[in-house]
């Protein structure tokens, strides 16, 4: 009797897990959230105060500004 109940419970749980795995409705939303988090992390690193891109752009703009000052004189 007890083994029969355990078997029925196991089968019911197994079927629910299989149905949950087959249900793909929320998968795309989760993928978009993961992509957005990744992009935010990349932008935070690249455009932070110590980011290498910001440092490179600042150096380039300062160099251009210095050359423009020389031309204007």
Secondary structure, 3 states (H helix, E strand, C coil): CHHHHHHHHHHHHHHHHHHHHHCCCCHHHHHHHHHHHHHHHHHHHHCCCCCHHHHHHHHHHHHHHHHHHHHHC
